[in-house]
Amino acid sequence: MNEGTPVKTHLDEFNSIIMDLRNVDIKIKSEDQNLIVLCSLPPSYDTFADTLLYGKDNISVDDVSNALKYKLLKKNFSDSKILIEKGLTPDQSLETGSRTTMSTGSRVIKKETFLD
């Protein structure tokens, strides 16, 4: 998986390959499927993959899939929350030459715009 590829797309492609292999009587153990999925993730998922691999004794493909979807959902929620706090919609982007700071434990955002 390349950085920036949607997780859903990656999981769909992976599941399609697994199904194609099953159709030609090639079976891949669940543990191996887990390792393949986790090792195919980009470097930004390294901590996530390590947590799943070493956090449980037994892990299913569904556990990996659900954890990936949860991570994505949590990230999207966080990104949307920041946009809403900034008064932006998902279609809008921040202007160049601006800096936004957030103080911990607060919902107050200070935005400074620099003029040339």
PyMOL commands that set and color helices and strands:
alter all, ss='L'
color gray80, all
select helices_A, chain A and resi 7-23+30-39+43-55+61-85
alter helices_A, ss='H'
color red, helices_A
select strands_A, chain A and resi 98-102+109-113
alter strands_A, ss='S'
color yellow, strands_A
deselect
rebuild
show_as cartoon
